[in-house]
């Protein structure tokens, strides 16, 4: 749709009234000019899916893009995961939402033993039991993998904060030394939390990357909600970048949302039927 509008404006300036060799009157017409044009039914199904998810006001290619759609368009993650962050910013738990969203798109940091690389059945059973016990510990009886990953990240953050306090005394570091500090914190909890240090470090890097992208986007909601989301995201980045600033949010206060709110957030983000556009509700009336 954006490309179609840009081409029409450009054509009006440079063609001097002559017809273009391609039809740029609509998104469907433009796609039909491609060497391998997509099926029109598939295109309409995609539009309907975006409308059902709340990214478009109605299931039409000329529909307006919603605040959620503009937000999700700039993030390299699935729409429902983008909605998780969008709602988290709206409901005052942006840091928690970013961590859970990053974890949903990362490799599982917990150890996953496989029988293929083990000679002894008893060793395999032992490691499998340890992995299961670690997962159950961090799940805390909530039966939610995103919550489990968030609790693991909080555990890592507290260890990372204590190591930073003992190693650098509050001084800022280079980006390379920050990555090394992440790695040391991952190694320090690897046996206790039964995780793979490399995968855990990549999860931390994904959290930073996602938070940096979110910080460049317009936050949803009113001024108060936007200011709170901005503080939360900046606080998360400041903590993970080891800036050494005196106003860095402590690890135990960085994540403050209660589990019931997180469960509502996850249910709303991953269920299309809980979020519809305003114009759709007006049509029902």
N, C-alpha and C positions, 0 to 999 in steps of 0.2 A: 504493500500500500504506500509506504514512504517513497519507494523507488518510483512508483507510478506517478505520484504527485511531482516529484523532482523532475522527471523526464518531461512531463507536460509543461511545467514552467520553463524548462530549458528550451523545449521545442518552440514555445511561443516567442522566444527571443531570437532564435537563430534560423528558423526555417522560412521566414518571410511568407507565411501562408501556404507553403508547399506541404503536401502530405508526407508523413513519415513512413518509412518502410515497415514499421512495426506499430501495433495498436497499443497505445499507452493510456487509453481511456479509463481502464480499471485494472485492478490487480489480477483478476481472472484473465482478462484479455492479454495482459503483458506476459503472464505465465504461459498462455497458449502459443506465444511466438517463440518459445524456447525450442531448441533442437529436439529435446526429449521432454515434452510438456507433461506435467503431472496429471493424473486423473482428476477431472473436475469434482467427482464425488469425494475423493480423498481430500481435496482442498476444502470443500464445504464441511467435511467431517472435522478437519483441523480447526476451522473457524468456529464450529459449534462447540468443540472441546474447550477452546479458549474462552468462549462466552460462558460455558458452564462453570469454568474455574474462576470466573470473575475478572479475567484480563480484558475482556471486551464487554461493552454495555449490552449488546444483543448479538445474536448469531447471524451477522451479516458482514460482508467484507467492507462495507462503508461505515461500519459502527465505529464509535469513538473508543479509543484505548483508555482504560481506567487507570487510576493511580497504581493499582497492583500491576497492571500490564506494563506501564512505563518502568516500574521498579524492576520487574522480572526480566525485562528486555536487556538490561545491562549486566545481568549476572549469568555466569556460565554454568548454571545448574538447572535442574528440572523445575517446572513451574510450581509444583506443590512444595518443593523445598524453598523456592524463593518466597512463596506465600508464608512459610514458617518464619522467615526473617522479617517479612513485612508486618505480620501480626505481632511478632515479638517487639518490634520497634513501636508499634501502636499501643501495646499493653504493658510497656515498662520493663521488658526482660530481653532487651536486644542482645546482650552478651551471651546469655544462655541459648538464645535462638541461633546465633551465629555458630556457636560451638556444636550444637546438635546438627545444624545444617551441614557443616564441614565434615562431621563424623559420618553422616549419611552418604557422602560422596567419597569417603576415604576407605582404604582397606582396614579391616577389623584389626585393631591394635593388640587384641588378646592373642595369646598363643593358640594355635590350632594344630595339635599333633596329628600326624597321619601314620598309619600302620606301614605304609610303603617304605619309609626310611628307618624303620626300627626292626631289629632282629629278635627282640624279646617281647612277648605279649605282656608280661608283667610291667615292663617299662612303659609301654604304650598306655596301658590302663592307668598307671600312676600319673603320667603326664595329662591324660585326658581328665582324670578326676581333679587334678590341680587347676586345670583351665576352667572346669565347670564350677569349682568352689570359688574361684576368683570372680567369675561372672556373676554368680549368685550373691557374692558379697557386695559388689558395686551396684547390682540391681536393687538391692535393699528391699526386696519384696514388692517392687512396683510393676514388675513384668513388662518392662518397656526398654528396648535396646537404646533408643536415643537418650533416655534418662540415665541408663547405665553408662553410656559413653560420656555423658556430661559429668556424672559423679567421678568417673575415672579421671577426666580432665581436671576437675577440681582438686583431686588428690595429687595429681602431678603438679598443679599450679602452686599448691602449698609447699611441696618439696622444692620446686624451682625457686620460690621466693626465699626459703631458708638458705638454700645454697648460694643464692645471689648475695644475701646479707653477709654471709661468712666469707665470700670470695672477693667481692669488689668493694664492699663498704659504701655502696650507693653511687659509685662512679659510673658514668655512661661508657658504653663499649662500642666497638666496631661491629658491623653487621656479621662479619665472619665469626667473631668471638661470641656473638649472641647465639648463632646456630650451634656453636660448640657447647655453650651453656645449656641449651635445650637438650642436646645429646647427653650431657652428664646427668641431668635430672631424669631423663628417660632410663638411663642405665641404672641409676640409683634405686628406681622403683621396679625394675624389670623382674626381679626374683619375687619380691613381695606381692606385686600386682599380677604376676604371670603374664607379662606383655612382651611383645617384640619391640626392642628399642627403636629400630629403624622405622617401623610402621608408626610408632607413637610420635616420633619426631616429624614424620611427614604430615601427621594429623595436625600438629601444632603449626607447621608451615601453612597448611591449608586454612587454618583458622585466621592467621594473619593476612593471607591473601584475600580471603573473603571479607574480612573486616575492612581492609583498605578499599575494596570495591564499594562496599556499602556506604562508607563515609563520603564518597563522592556523589551519592544519590540523594534526591529530595526525600526526606522522611515523611511518612504518612501522619495524619492526625493534625491536631491543632498545634499552636506554638509551644505549649507546655510539654506535650508528648514528644515533639520534635527535639526540643532542648534536652530532655531526659535521654532520648535515644542517642543524640550526639555525644553527650557526656559518657554514656555507657560504652559506646564504640571506641571513643578516644581513650577512655580508661583501660579498655581491654588491650588496645594497641600499645599504649604507654607501658603497661605491665609486661607484655611479651617482648617488647623491644629493648627492655632494660635501659630506659632513658636516664635513670638515676635522679629524676625530679622528685622534689620533696612531696608533691601532691599526688603521687601515684597511688591509685586505689589498692589497698591491701588485698591479698588473694582471698581472705575469708569474707571480704565485703564486696568483692567484684561480682559474685554470683549470689543473689539474694532472693530469687523467686522461689516460692513454695512449689512442691511437687504437684498439688492439685491444679494450680495454674498452668504448669508445664503440660499436664495431661490434656487440659482443655485446649491449649495452644496446638498440640500435636493433632488432636482430633479435628480441630477446625481446619488446620493446614492441609491435612491429607484426605479430607472428605469434601467433595465439590458441592454437595447438597447443603452445606452449612453457610455458604457465601454466594449471594446472587447480586446482580447489579440493580441499581435503583430504578433504571428505566424498565427492567423486566417486572419489578413489583408494581410500577405504575400501570403497566399493561394489564396485569392481573386485576387491578381495581376497575 
